[in-house]
Amino acid sequence: MAEVKLHGGWASPFSNKVVWALKLKGIPYEYIEEDLYNKSASLLKYNPVHKMIPVLVHGEKPVFESMVILEYIEEMWPHNPSLMPSDPYDRAQARFWIKFAEDKGVAVWKMFFSTGQDLENAMKAALEMLQTVEKHGPGEKKFFNGDDIGLANLAFGAIAYWLQSCVYRDR
Ligand SMILES: N[C@@H](CCC(=O)N[C@@H](CS)C(=O)NCC(=O)O)C(=O)O
């Protein structure tokens, strides 16, 4: 198997999503912790467009954008376990919730960096997002994919990662 490397950052939920997918599938990889104030030459070489983590390098081929990386991992190593349902309708549902997490999860991040009315708005949006998942999400199912963990869970896992960090805000 071509060598797999991940340029990431411990605090980044985007980076952790990729770590979780690689671990779930048991794919061996080399992890390179990036200092975002002093990015490595490799990171700048592999992600010249956004210069951001995470970047997965498979062989010498870089893949960036966390959800694009997760889809790449799923397509490259589809088994052990599969992280997308096999049924096309269920796949569409999973993709909907992934997009929802991507679009709405940012409200949680905004709670870190805003004050006053902006903070109020971010808190309201974050609460609405969580209530929507509670009302329309997996419900009694264990995971979005039913009994099996999937990419939608990893997308929301990143939000949970932010939320646990929010606990420390202003302490
Ligand atoms: N949409 C991107 C977001 C990645 C992102 O925001 N990465 C941050 C760390 S959490 C980063 O590399 N920031 C460095 C910078 O902006 O220069 C993804 O999903 O991968």
Backbone and ligand atoms as CSV (ligand in chain L), in Angstrom:
chain,resi,resn,atom,element,x,y,z
A,1,MET,N,N,0.847,-1.191,0.000
A,1,MET,CA,C,0.000,0.000,0.000
A,1,MET,C,C,0.885,1.245,0.000
A,2,ALA,N,N,0.507,2.243,-0.841
A,2,ALA,CA,C,1.271,3.491,-0.855
A,2,ALA,C,C,1.209,4.127,0.535
A,3,GLU,N,N,2.276,4.832,0.853
A,3,GLU,CA,C,2.380,5.432,2.183
A,3,GLU,C,C,1.284,6.497,2.395
A,4,VAL,N,N,0.714,6.509,3.601
A,4,VAL,CA,C,-0.315,7.499,3.934
A,4,VAL,C,C,0.245,8.426,5.012
A,5,LYS,N,N,0.160,9.725,4.744
A,5,LYS,CA,C,0.600,10.714,5.740
A,5,LYS,C,C,-0.542,11.685,5.984
A,6,LEU,N,N,-0.641,12.146,7.222
A,6,LEU,CA,C,-1.649,13.155,7.541
A,6,LEU,C,C,-0.965,14.355,8.184
A,7,HIS,N,N,-1.125,15.507,7.545
A,7,HIS,CA,C,-0.701,16.765,8.176
A,7,HIS,C,C,-1.911,17.277,8.941
A,8,GLY,N,N,-1.784,17.391,10.257
A,8,GLY,CA,C,-2.937,17.771,11.064
A,8,GLY,C,C,-2.548,18.660,12.219
A,9,GLY,N,N,-3.528,18.891,13.087
A,9,GLY,CA,C,-3.314,19.696,14.287
A,9,GLY,C,C,-4.206,19.150,15.381
A,10,TRP,N,N,-3.670,19.026,16.576
A,10,TRP,CA,C,-4.425,18.355,17.644
A,10,TRP,C,C,-5.736,19.065,17.971
A,11,ALA,N,N,-5.755,20.390,17.837
A,11,ALA,CA,C,-6.953,21.144,18.238
A,11,ALA,C,C,-7.996,21.220,17.132
A,12,SER,N,N,-7.650,20.753,15.955
A,12,SER,CA,C,-8.539,20.950,14.813
A,12,SER,C,C,-9.580,19.837,14.698
A,13,PRO,N,N,-10.875,20.188,14.769
A,13,PRO,CA,C,-11.904,19.158,14.578
A,13,PRO,C,C,-11.848,18.580,13.169
A,14,PHE,N,N,-11.436,19.410,12.189
A,14,PHE,CA,C,-11.350,18.920,10.811
A,14,PHE,C,C,-10.291,17.823,10.712
A,15,SER,N,N,-9.194,18.070,11.376
A,15,SER,CA,C,-8.095,17.114,11.369
A,15,SER,C,C,-8.485,15.832,12.123
A,16,ASN,N,N,-9.194,16.001,13.222
A,16,ASN,CA,C,-9.575,14.822,14.019
A,16,ASN,C,C,-10.570,13.920,13.287
A,17,LYS,N,N,-11.431,14.512,12.467
A,17,LYS,CA,C,-12.342,13.694,11.660
A,17,LYS,C,C,-11.562,12.685,10.825
A,18,VAL,N,N,-10.457,13.161,10.249
A,18,VAL,CA,C,-9.649,12.291,9.382
A,18,VAL,C,C,-8.949,11.214,10.217
A,19,VAL,N,N,-8.450,11.607,11.386
A,19,VAL,CA,C,-7.819,10.634,12.288
A,19,VAL,C,C,-8.812,9.523,12.631
A,20,TRP,N,N,-10.062,9.932,12.966
A,20,TRP,CA,C,-11.072,8.921,13.351
A,20,TRP,C,C,-11.331,7.953,12.201
A,21,ALA,N,N,-11.446,8.481,10.968
A,21,ALA,CA,C,-11.732,7.603,9.808
A,21,ALA,C,C,-10.572,6.632,9.582
A,22,LEU,N,N,-9.353,7.134,9.655
A,22,LEU,CA,C,-8.185,6.261,9.436
A,22,LEU,C,C,-8.130,5.183,10.513
A,23,LYS,N,N,-8.413,5.574,11.753
A,23,LYS,CA,C,-8.357,4.600,12.859
A,23,LYS,C,C,-9.480,3.571,12.726
A,24,LEU,N,N,-10.694,4.041,12.407
A,24,LEU,CA,C,-11.825,3.107,12.259
A,24,LEU,C,C,-11.518,2.047,11.207
A,25,LYS,N,N,-10.839,2.452,10.141
A,25,LYS,CA,C,-10.545,1.521,9.062
A,25,LYS,C,C,-9.203,0.809,9.253
A,26,GLY,N,N,-8.496,1.166,10.291
A,26,GLY,CA,C,-7.227,0.496,10.568
A,26,GLY,C,C,-6.156,0.754,9.514
A,27,ILE,N,N,-6.171,1.956,8.952
A,27,ILE,CA,C,-5.177,2.290,7.918
A,27,ILE,C,C,-3.936,2.879,8.592
A,28,PRO,N,N,-2.791,2.234,8.410
A,28,PRO,CA,C,-1.576,2.794,9.027
A,28,PRO,C,C,-1.209,4.128,8.371
A,29,TYR,N,N,-0.797,5.090,9.184
A,29,TYR,CA,C,-0.442,6.390,8.612
A,29,TYR,C,C,0.596,7.066,9.489
A,30,GLU,N,N,1.324,7.953,8.851
A,30,GLU,CA,C,2.276,8.788,9.611
A,30,GLU,C,C,1.588,10.118,9.878
A,31,TYR,N,N,1.644,10.565,11.146
A,31,TYR,CA,C,0.984,11.824,11.509
A,31,TYR,C,C,2.036,12.927,11.653
A,32,ILE,N,N,1.773,14.036,10.995
A,32,ILE,CA,C,2.684,15.187,11.118
A,32,ILE,C,C,1.901,16.326,11.758
A,33,GLU,N,N,2.253,16.651,13.007
A,33,GLU,CA,C,1.577,17.749,13.720
A,33,GLU,C,C,2.118,19.075,13.175
A,34,GLU,N,N,1.221,19.917,12.672
A,34,GLU,CA,C,1.625,21.195,12.098
A,34,GLU,C,C,1.521,22.308,13.135
A,35,ASP,N,N,2.489,23.208,13.099
A,35,ASP,CA,C,2.403,24.456,13.855
A,35,ASP,C,C,1.809,25.475,12.890
A,36,LEU,N,N,0.555,25.888,13.143
A,36,LEU,CA,C,-0.127,26.746,12.171
A,36,LEU,C,C,0.458,28.154,12.096
A,37,TYR,N,N,1.316,28.502,13.073
A,37,TYR,CA,C,2.007,29.796,13.006
A,37,TYR,C,C,3.335,29.669,12.266
A,38,ASN,N,N,3.712,28.433,11.966
A,38,ASN,CA,C,4.978,28.191,11.266
A,38,ASN,C,C,4.804,26.905,10.451
A,39,LYS,N,N,4.014,27.034,9.394
A,39,LYS,CA,C,3.615,25.842,8.632
A,39,LYS,C,C,4.810,25.205,7.933
A,40,SER,N,N,4.799,23.881,7.859
A,40,SER,CA,C,5.932,23.177,7.255
A,40,SER,C,C,5.952,23.415,5.741
A,41,ALA,N,N,7.137,23.261,5.181
A,41,ALA,CA,C,7.286,23.415,3.724
A,41,ALA,C,C,6.433,22.378,3.012
A,42,SER,N,N,6.303,21.183,3.617
A,42,SER,CA,C,5.497,20.132,2.973
A,42,SER,C,C,4.034,20.548,2.914
A,43,LEU,N,N,3.522,21.120,4.011
A,43,LEU,CA,C,2.109,21.540,4.015
A,43,LEU,C,C,1.867,22.572,2.912
A,44,LEU,N,N,2.772,23.538,2.813
A,44,LEU,CA,C,2.611,24.596,1.803
A,44,LEU,C,C,2.722,24.021,0.398
A,45,LYS,N,N,3.569,22.988,0.271
A,45,LYS,CA,C,3.707,22.345,-1.044
A,45,LYS,C,C,2.452,21.545,-1.389
A,46,TYR,N,N,1.941,20.810,-0.410
A,46,TYR,CA,C,0.824,19.902,-0.701
A,46,TYR,C,C,-0.529,20.614,-0.758
A,47,ASN,N,N,-0.683,21.707,-0.032
A,47,ASN,CA,C,-1.959,22.440,-0.062
A,47,ASN,C,C,-1.701,23.901,-0.406
A,48,PRO,N,N,-1.266,24.143,-1.672
A,48,PRO,CA,C,-0.910,25.522,-2.037
A,48,PRO,C,C,-2.130,26.431,-2.146
A,49,VAL,N,N,-3.324,25.860,-2.251
A,49,VAL,CA,C,-4.517,26.693,-2.456
A,49,VAL,C,C,-4.921,27.363,-1.143
A,50,HIS,N,N,-5.187,26.550,-0.098
A,50,HIS,CA,C,-5.670,27.125,1.166
A,50,HIS,C,C,-4.601,27.145,2.264
A,51,LYS,N,N,-3.541,26.338,2.066
A,51,LYS,CA,C,-2.441,26.265,3.059
A,51,LYS,C,C,-2.972,25.873,4.436
A,52,MET,N,N,-3.989,25.004,4.451
A,52,MET,CA,C,-4.634,24.614,5.709
A,52,MET,C,C,-4.463,23.126,5.954
A,53,ILE,N,N,-4.620,22.767,7.236
A,53,ILE,CA,C,-4.766,21.371,7.591
A,53,ILE,C,C,-6.265,21.065,7.629
A,54,PRO,N,N,-6.680,19.814,7.505
A,54,PRO,CA,C,-5.847,18.636,7.291
A,54,PRO,C,C,-5.516,18.437,5.809
A,55,VAL,N,N,-4.362,17.795,5.597
A,55,VAL,CA,C,-3.995,17.319,4.260
A,55,VAL,C,C,-3.609,15.856,4.399
A,56,LEU,N,N,-4.238,15.015,3.594
A,56,LEU,CA,C,-3.868,13.604,3.534
A,56,LEU,C,C,-2.980,13.443,2.312
A,57,VAL,N,N,-1.837,12.807,2.498
A,57,VAL,CA,C,-0.959,12.558,1.360
A,57,VAL,C,C,-0.883,11.048,1.167
A,58,HIS,N,N,-1.373,10.587,0.028
A,58,HIS,CA,C,-1.407,9.147,-0.268
A,58,HIS,C,C,-0.441,8.916,-1.419
A,59,GLY,N,N,0.652,8.183,-1.158
A,59,GLY,CA,C,1.740,8.173,-2.126
A,59,GLY,C,C,2.283,9.589,-2.125
A,60,GLU,N,N,2.366,10.199,-3.247
A,60,GLU,CA,C,2.776,11.614,-3.262
A,60,GLU,C,C,1.573,12.513,-3.588
A,61,LYS,N,N,0.363,11.903,-3.551
A,61,LYS,CA,C,-0.803,12.677,-3.998
A,61,LYS,C,C,-1.550,13.291,-2.803
A,62,PRO,N,N,-1.622,14.619,-2.747
A,62,PRO,CA,C,-2.315,15.252,-1.620
A,62,PRO,C,C,-3.822,15.366,-1.860
A,63,VAL,N,N,-4.575,15.218,-0.771
A,63,VAL,CA,C,-6.029,15.437,-0.810
A,63,VAL,C,C,-6.332,16.401,0.327
A,64,PHE,N,N,-7.104,17.456,0.056
A,64,PHE,CA,C,-7.443,18.378,1.136
A,64,PHE,C,C,-8.932,18.672,1.178
A,65,GLU,N,N,-9.348,19.363,2.237
A,65,GLU,CA,C,-10.757,19.576,2.647
A,65,GLU,C,C,-11.226,18.311,3.350
A,66,SER,N,N,-11.516,18.452,4.654
A,66,SER,CA,C,-11.747,17.265,5.490
A,66,SER,C,C,-12.826,16.324,4.949
A,67,MET,N,N,-13.966,16.848,4.473
A,67,MET,CA,C,-15.015,15.930,3.995
A,67,MET,C,C,-14.603,15.276,2.681
A,68,VAL,N,N,-13.852,16.005,1.865
A,68,VAL,CA,C,-13.338,15.410,0.619
A,68,VAL,C,C,-12.350,14.286,0.978
A,69,ILE,N,N,-11.549,14.529,1.997
A,69,ILE,CA,C,-10.599,13.492,2.446
A,69,ILE,C,C,-11.363,12.263,2.933
A,70,LEU,N,N,-12.428,12.499,3.720
A,70,LEU,CA,C,-13.193,11.353,4.241
A,70,LEU,C,C,-13.818,10.552,3.095
A,71,GLU,N,N,-14.330,11.247,2.098
A,71,GLU,CA,C,-14.908,10.530,0.944
A,71,GLU,C,C,-13.815,9.762,0.199
A,72,TYR,N,N,-12.644,10.372,0.093
A,72,TYR,CA,C,-11.526,9.680,-0.567
A,72,TYR,C,C,-11.168,8.409,0.198
A,73,ILE,N,N,-11.071,8.523,1.513
A,73,ILE,CA,C,-10.727,7.357,2.346
A,73,ILE,C,C,-11.780,6.266,2.149
A,74,GLU,N,N,-13.050,6.666,2.153
A,74,GLU,CA,C,-14.137,5.694,1.997
A,74,GLU,C,C,-14.070,5.005,0.629
A,75,GLU,N,N,-13.750,5.775,-0.402
A,75,GLU,CA,C,-13.704,5.179,-1.748
A,75,GLU,C,C,-12.435,4.355,-1.947
A,76,MET,N,N,-11.349,4.781,-1.360
A,76,MET,CA,C,-10.079,4.063,-1.521
A,76,MET,C,C,-10.056,2.774,-0.697
A,77,TRP,N,N,-10.613,2.841,0.525
A,77,TRP,CA,C,-10.632,1.665,1.405
A,77,TRP,C,C,-12.087,1.454,1.859
A,78,PRO,N,N,-12.926,0.899,0.972
A,78,PRO,CA,C,-14.379,0.889,1.246
A,78,PRO,C,C,-14.817,-0.046,2.366
A,79,HIS,N,N,-13.943,-0.925,2.814
A,79,HIS,CA,C,-14.384,-1.920,3.796
A,79,HIS,C,C,-13.759,-1.679,5.171
A,80,ASN,N,N,-14.193,-2.531,6.086
A,80,ASN,CA,C,-13.581,-2.644,7.441
A,80,ASN,C,C,-13.566,-1.375,8.263
A,81,PRO,N,N,-14.626,-0.763,8.581
A,81,PRO,CA,C,-15.973,-0.940,8.047
A,81,PRO,C,C,-16.235,0.051,6.936
A,82,SER,N,N,-17.331,-0.184,6.185
A,82,SER,CA,C,-17.788,0.832,5.250
A,82,SER,C,C,-18.391,1.968,6.075
A,83,LEU,N,N,-18.103,3.205,5.692
A,83,LEU,CA,C,-18.612,4.346,6.469
A,83,LEU,C,C,-19.754,5.067,5.750
A,84,MET,N,N,-20.238,4.460,4.658
A,84,MET,CA,C,-21.439,4.972,3.984
A,84,MET,C,C,-22.381,3.798,3.756
A,85,PRO,N,N,-23.706,4.052,3.868
A,85,PRO,CA,C,-24.655,2.955,3.639
A,85,PRO,C,C,-24.608,2.498,2.185
A,86,SER,N,N,-25.052,1.278,1.931
A,86,SER,CA,C,-25.021,0.769,0.548
A,86,SER,C,C,-26.253,1.225,-0.243
A,87,ASP,N,N,-27.373,1.429,0.425
A,87,ASP,CA,C,-28.598,1.816,-0.258
A,87,ASP,C,C,-28.518,3.289,-0.717
A,88,PRO,N,N,-28.839,3.562,-2.004
A,88,PRO,CA,C,-28.712,4.933,-2.521
A,88,PRO,C,C,-29.516,5.959,-1.722
A,89,TYR,N,N,-30.723,5.591,-1.282
A,89,TYR,CA,C,-31.519,6.556,-0.509
A,89,TYR,C,C,-30.844,6.852,0.832
A,90,ASP,N,N,-30.350,5.786,1.483
A,90,ASP,CA,C,-29.660,5.985,2.765
A,90,ASP,C,C,-28.385,6.813,2.585
A,91,ARG,N,N,-27.739,6.623,1.432
A,91,ARG,CA,C,-26.537,7.429,1.145
A,91,ARG,C,C,-26.914,8.904,1.007
A,92,ALA,N,N,-28.045,9.137,0.325
A,92,ALA,CA,C,-28.508,10.527,0.154
A,92,ALA,C,C,-28.798,11.146,1.523
A,93,GLN,N,N,-29.415,10.357,2.412
A,93,GLN,CA,C,-29.715,10.853,3.754
A,93,GLN,C,C,-28.421,11.201,4.493
A,94,ALA,N,N,-27.453,10.303,4.401
A,94,ALA,CA,C,-26.162,10.543,5.077
A,94,ALA,C,C,-25.521,11.819,4.541
A,95,ARG,N,N,-25.578,11.993,3.204
A,95,ARG,CA,C,-24.985,13.198,2.606
A,95,ARG,C,C,-25.718,14.456,3.074
A,96,PHE,N,N,-27.037,14.353,3.233
A,96,PHE,CA,C,-27.795,15.511,3.731
A,96,PHE,C,C,-27.272,15.918,5.113
A,97,TRP,N,N,-27.115,14.935,6.017
A,97,TRP,CA,C,-26.708,15.280,7.388
A,97,TRP,C,C,-25.256,15.759,7.435
A,98,ILE,N,N,-24.422,15.231,6.534
A,98,ILE,CA,C,-23.040,15.731,6.459
A,98,ILE,C,C,-23.059,17.213,6.069
A,99,LYS,N,N,-23.874,17.537,5.061
A,99,LYS,CA,C,-23.950,18.942,4.626
A,99,LYS,C,C,-24.534,19.818,5.736
A,100,PHE,N,N,-25.528,19.289,6.436
A,100,PHE,CA,C,-26.134,20.034,7.545
A,100,PHE,C,C,-25.065,20.333,8.606
A,101,ALA,N,N,-24.285,19.314,8.952
A,101,ALA,CA,C,-23.232,19.515,9.963
A,101,ALA,C,C,-22.218,20.550,9.482
A,102,GLU,N,N,-21.861,20.487,8.218
A,102,GLU,CA,C,-20.892,21.436,7.670
A,102,GLU,C,C,-21.441,22.863,7.694
A,103,ASP,N,N,-22.720,22.993,7.297
A,103,ASP,CA,C,-23.312,24.337,7.186
A,103,ASP,C,C,-23.629,24.947,8.557
A,104,LYS,N,N,-24.187,24.138,9.444
A,104,LYS,CA,C,-24.720,24.676,10.707
A,104,LYS,C,C,-23.739,24.583,11.873
A,105,GLY,N,N,-22.796,23.646,11.773
A,105,GLY,CA,C,-21.875,23.423,12.898
A,105,GLY,C,C,-21.009,24.623,13.206
A,106,VAL,N,N,-20.842,25.479,12.211
A,106,VAL,CA,C,-19.974,26.643,12.381
A,106,VAL,C,C,-20.481,27.569,13.497
A,107,ALA,N,N,-21.783,27.476,13.812
A,107,ALA,CA,C,-22.340,28.312,14.897
A,107,ALA,C,C,-21.621,28.009,16.209
A,108,VAL,N,N,-21.246,26.750,16.404
A,108,VAL,CA,C,-20.556,26.361,17.643
A,108,VAL,C,C,-19.188,27.039,17.702
A,109,TRP,N,N,-18.499,27.045,16.563
A,109,TRP,CA,C,-17.185,27.686,16.482
A,109,TRP,C,C,-17.306,29.181,16.774
A,110,LYS,N,N,-18.387,29.782,16.250
A,110,LYS,CA,C,-18.577,31.230,16.449
A,110,LYS,C,C,-18.764,31.573,17.927
A,111,MET,N,N,-19.275,30.614,18.722
A,111,MET,CA,C,-19.472,30.897,20.149
A,111,MET,C,C,-18.138,31.206,20.841
A,112,PHE,N,N,-17.041,30.682,20.240
A,112,PHE,CA,C,-15.725,30.937,20.844
A,112,PHE,C,C,-15.280,32.372,20.697
A,113,PHE,N,N,-15.608,32.929,19.515
A,113,PHE,CA,C,-14.928,34.151,19.109
A,113,PHE,C,C,-15.831,35.372,19.070
A,114,SER,N,N,-17.049,35.241,19.591
A,114,SER,CA,C,-17.918,36.412,19.517
A,114,SER,C,C,-18.311,36.873,20.914
A,115,THR,N,N,-18.789,38.080,20.957
A,115,THR,CA,C,-19.256,38.658,22.220
A,115,THR,C,C,-20.588,39.361,21.939
A,116,GLY,N,N,-21.255,39.774,23.003
A,116,GLY,CA,C,-22.463,40.594,22.871
A,116,GLY,C,C,-23.525,39.932,22.023
A,117,GLN,N,N,-24.110,40.708,21.104
A,117,GLN,CA,C,-25.215,40.209,20.286
A,117,GLN,C,C,-24.770,39.063,19.368
A,118,ASP,N,N,-23.516,39.146,18.878
A,118,ASP,CA,C,-23.013,38.069,18.005
A,118,ASP,C,C,-22.961,36.746,18.762
A,119,LEU,N,N,-22.575,36.820,20.029
A,119,LEU,CA,C,-22.522,35.605,20.853
A,119,LEU,C,C,-23.938,35.066,21.077
A,120,GLU,N,N,-24.873,35.976,21.357
A,120,GLU,CA,C,-26.275,35.556,21.533
A,120,GLU,C,C,-26.770,34.837,20.281
A,121,ASN,N,N,-26.467,35.419,19.102
A,121,ASN,CA,C,-26.923,34.832,17.842
A,121,ASN,C,C,-26.299,33.458,17.621
A,122,ALA,N,N,-25.011,33.357,17.937
A,122,ALA,CA,C,-24.317,32.071,17.739
A,122,ALA,C,C,-24.892,31.005,18.662
A,123,MET,N,N,-25.176,31.400,19.909
A,123,MET,CA,C,-25.744,30.432,20.862
A,123,MET,C,C,-27.125,29.970,20.394
A,124,LYS,N,N,-27.916,30.901,19.888
A,124,LYS,CA,C,-29.259,30.557,19.405
A,124,LYS,C,C,-29.152,29.598,18.212
A,125,ALA,N,N,-28.253,29.914,17.295
A,125,ALA,CA,C,-28.094,29.067,16.099
A,125,ALA,C,C,-27.585,27.673,16.489
A,126,ALA,N,N,-26.659,27.621,17.446
A,126,ALA,CA,C,-26.114,26.321,17.878
A,126,ALA,C,C,-27.208,25.475,18.537
A,127,LEU,N,N,-28.014,26.137,19.360
A,127,LEU,CA,C,-29.094,25.407,20.033
A,127,LEU,C,C,-30.111,24.890,19.019
A,128,GLU,N,N,-30.460,25.735,18.044
A,128,GLU,CA,C,-31.413,25.313,16.999
A,128,GLU,C,C,-30.870,24.126,16.221
A,129,MET,N,N,-29.569,24.167,15.929
A,129,MET,CA,C,-28.936,23.080,15.192
A,129,MET,C,C,-29.068,21.774,15.977
A,130,LEU,N,N,-28.768,21.828,17.283
A,130,LEU,CA,C,-28.836,20.621,18.110
A,130,LEU,C,C,-30.276,20.119,18.234
A,131,GLN,N,N,-31.208,21.069,18.371
A,131,GLN,CA,C,-32.623,20.656,18.493
A,131,GLN,C,C,-33.120,20.010,17.198
A,132,THR,N,N,-32.639,20.505,16.070
A,132,THR,CA,C,-33.040,19.915,14.777
A,132,THR,C,C,-32.532,18.479,14.665
A,133,VAL,N,N,-31.304,18.273,15.088
A,133,VAL,CA,C,-30.757,16.909,15.023
A,133,VAL,C,C,-31.547,15.991,15.951
A,134,GLU,N,N,-31.878,16.530,17.118
A,134,GLU,CA,C,-32.627,15.721,18.081
A,134,GLU,C,C,-34.002,15.340,17.508
A,135,LYS,N,N,-34.627,16.298,16.817
A,135,LYS,CA,C,-35.988,16.071,16.325
A,135,LYS,C,C,-36.013,15.233,15.043
A,136,HIS,N,N,-35.062,15.532,14.120
A,136,HIS,CA,C,-35.156,14.908,12.789
A,136,HIS,C,C,-34.004,13.952,12.494
A,137,GLY,N,N,-33.057,13.834,13.394
A,137,GLY,CA,C,-31.866,13.019,13.146
A,137,GLY,C,C,-32.100,11.537,13.343
A,138,PRO,N,N,-31.107,10.804,13.790
A,138,PRO,CA,C,-31.222,9.346,13.858
A,138,PRO,C,C,-32.268,8.830,14.838
A,139,GLY,N,N,-32.744,9.674,15.741
A,139,GLY,CA,C,-33.799,9.239,16.666
A,139,GLY,C,C,-33.354,8.053,17.505
A,140,GLU,N,N,-34.127,6.979,17.410
A,140,GLU,CA,C,-33.828,5.790,18.217
A,140,GLU,C,C,-32.661,4.981,17.666
A,141,LYS,N,N,-32.267,5.295,16.415
A,141,LYS,CA,C,-31.159,4.534,15.822
A,141,LYS,C,C,-29.870,4.854,16.567
A,142,LYS,N,N,-28.948,3.894,16.551
A,142,LYS,CA,C,-27.699,4.111,17.267
A,142,LYS,C,C,-26.849,5.172,16.556
A,143,PHE,N,N,-26.780,5.077,15.226
A,143,PHE,CA,C,-25.985,6.006,14.418
A,143,PHE,C,C,-26.848,6.533,13.273
A,144,PHE,N,N,-26.342,7.527,12.538
A,144,PHE,CA,C,-27.083,8.005,11.371
A,144,PHE,C,C,-27.301,6.864,10.379
A,145,ASN,N,N,-26.343,5.942,10.264
A,145,ASN,CA,C,-26.466,4.813,9.327
A,145,ASN,C,C,-27.209,3.627,9.950
A,146,GLY,N,N,-27.851,3.810,11.073
A,146,GLY,CA,C,-28.499,2.664,11.724
A,146,GLY,C,C,-27.595,2.099,12.798
A,147,ASP,N,N,-27.202,0.827,12.609
A,147,ASP,CA,C,-26.346,0.196,13.624
A,147,ASP,C,C,-24.875,0.515,13.410
A,148,ASP,N,N,-24.561,1.118,12.253
A,148,ASP,CA,C,-23.151,1.276,11.883
A,148,ASP,C,C,-22.722,2.735,11.894
A,149,ILE,N,N,-21.583,2.974,12.486
A,149,ILE,CA,C,-21.041,4.340,12.468
A,149,ILE,C,C,-20.706,4.719,11.030
A,150,GLY,N,N,-20.840,6.013,10.718
A,150,GLY,CA,C,-20.581,6.428,9.337
A,150,GLY,C,C,-20.037,7.847,9.269
A,151,LEU,N,N,-19.852,8.313,8.028
A,151,LEU,CA,C,-19.251,9.636,7.826
A,151,LEU,C,C,-20.100,10.744,8.456
A,152,ALA,N,N,-21.439,10.569,8.482
A,152,ALA,CA,C,-22.279,11.602,9.108
A,152,ALA,C,C,-21.935,11.726,10.596
A,153,ASN,N,N,-21.665,10.588,11.237
A,153,ASN,CA,C,-21.287,10.643,12.659
A,153,ASN,C,C,-19.957,11.362,12.848
A,154,LEU,N,N,-19.040,11.142,11.907
A,154,LEU,CA,C,-17.739,11.814,12.035
A,154,LEU,C,C,-17.920,13.324,11.839
A,155,ALA,N,N,-18.815,13.694,10.909
A,155,ALA,CA,C,-19.071,15.122,10.686
A,155,ALA,C,C,-19.611,15.764,11.970
A,156,PHE,N,N,-20.527,15.083,12.643
A,156,PHE,CA,C,-21.063,15.635,13.899
A,156,PHE,C,C,-20.070,15.477,15.052
A,157,GLY,N,N,-19.210,14.473,14.960
A,157,GLY,CA,C,-18.166,14.302,15.975
A,157,GLY,C,C,-17.283,15.539,16.054
A,158,ALA,N,N,-17.051,16.154,14.888
A,158,ALA,CA,C,-16.227,17.362,14.865
A,158,ALA,C,C,-16.919,18.482,15.645
A,159,ILE,N,N,-18.244,18.546,15.540
A,159,ILE,CA,C,-18.991,19.574,16.287
A,159,ILE,C,C,-18.893,19.285,17.793
A,160,ALA,N,N,-19.019,18.009,18.150
A,160,ALA,CA,C,-18.901,17.641,19.567
A,160,ALA,C,C,-17.512,18.005,20.093
A,161,TYR,N,N,-16.513,17.860,19.237
A,161,TYR,CA,C,-15.137,18.211,19.619
A,161,TYR,C,C,-15.049,19.708,19.941
A,162,TRP,N,N,-15.724,20.523,19.118
A,162,TRP,CA,C,-15.775,21.964,19.391
A,162,TRP,C,C,-16.510,22.245,20.693
A,163,LEU,N,N,-17.653,21.562,20.859
A,163,LEU,CA,C,-18.493,21.825,22.043
A,163,LEU,C,C,-17.725,21.563,23.331
A,164,GLN,N,N,-16.973,20.467,23.383
A,164,GLN,CA,C,-16.241,20.181,24.612
A,164,GLN,C,C,-15.185,21.257,24.869
A,165,SER,N,N,-14.664,21.861,23.783
A,165,SER,CA,C,-13.700,22.941,23.983
A,165,SER,C,C,-14.394,24.189,24.479
A,166,CYS,N,N,-15.669,24.382,24.052
A,166,CYS,CA,C,-16.437,25.566,24.482
A,166,CYS,C,C,-16.576,25.616,25.994
A,167,VAL,N,N,-16.572,24.448,26.615
A,167,VAL,CA,C,-16.746,24.373,28.064
A,167,VAL,C,C,-15.684,25.224,28.757
A,168,TYR,N,N,-14.518,25.327,28.107
A,168,TYR,CA,C,-13.404,26.034,28.749
A,168,TYR,C,C,-13.388,27.521,28.436
A,169,ARG,N,N,-14.358,27.951,27.605
A,169,ARG,CA,C,-14.390,29.371,27.248
A,169,ARG,C,C,-14.532,30.246,28.499
A,170,ASP,N,N,-13.761,31.307,28.533
A,170,ASP,CA,C,-13.827,32.317,29.593
A,170,ASP,C,C,-13.420,31.804,30.973
A,171,ARG,N,N,-12.812,30.618,31.022
A,171,ARG,CA,C,-12.355,30.151,32.334
A,171,ARG,C,C,-10.986,30.707,32.636
L,1,LIG,N1,N,-12.969,23.535,5.330
L,1,LIG,C1,C,-11.682,23.079,5.805
L,1,LIG,C2,C,-11.327,23.854,7.056
L,1,LIG,C3,C,-9.932,23.518,7.547
L,1,LIG,C4,C,-9.459,24.549,8.559
L,1,LIG,O1,O,-10.149,25.522,8.896
L,1,LIG,N2,N,-8.231,24.331,9.079
L,1,LIG,C5,C,-7.642,25.275,10.010
L,1,LIG,C6,C,-7.327,24.602,11.337
L,1,LIG,S1,S,-8.812,24.104,12.189
L,1,LIG,C7,C,-6.295,25.767,9.447
L,1,LIG,O2,O,-5.546,25.026,8.873
L,1,LIG,N3,N,-6.019,27.060,9.655
L,1,LIG,C8,C,-4.768,27.635,9.254
L,1,LIG,C9,C,-4.942,28.908,8.499
L,1,LIG,O3,O,-6.083,29.365,8.305
L,1,LIG,O4,O,-3.925,29.465,8.071
L,1,LIG,C10,C,-11.739,21.572,6.038
L,1,LIG,O5,O,-12.843,21.049,6.280
L,1,LIG,O6,O,-10.700,20.886,5.954
